[in-house]
Amino acid sequence: MAKINVAGFGEFEVPNDKRLVLALVDEAGVDQLHACGGNGRCTTCQVRITDGETGPMTDVEQATLTERGLEGVRLSCQILCEQDLSVEILKRLSDTDREDAGSRPADVMGT
C-alpha cells in the first residue's frame, strides 16, 4: 500500500496501482474535479506533487499539458499510486460553480 499525504486533508493508505484521482476521492474524501471522466483531456484534476515519485507521464497527459501550456502540474487521473506521495490539490468542486465533479473515472486507465 502507498501512503498519500494530501495537503490540508492528511495522510491516507491507498492500494497500489489505484489511480490517484480515485484515491483522492475515495480514501481522502477530496472533492477533486475530473470533468472528462479520467481521460486526461480536461486538466480539471490538476495536482502538484510536492514529494515522491509518480513515474513517467502517459503520452495523453504529456500531450494535454503541452497543448495547454501547463508546467509544474500533473493530472491525477493519469497517475497510479505505486509509491508514497505528497500532493497539493489545485482544483476542487467547492471552488467552482459546477454541479458535480464529473463522471467517475474508470478504475483502470484507458478503459
Buried (B, 14 or more C-beta within 10 A) or exposed (E): EBBBBBEEBEEBEBEEEBBBBBBBBBBBEBBBBBBBBBBBBBBBBBBEBEEBEBEEBBEBBBEBBEEEEEEEBBBBBBBBBBEBBBBBBBBBBEEEEEEEBBEEBBEEBEE
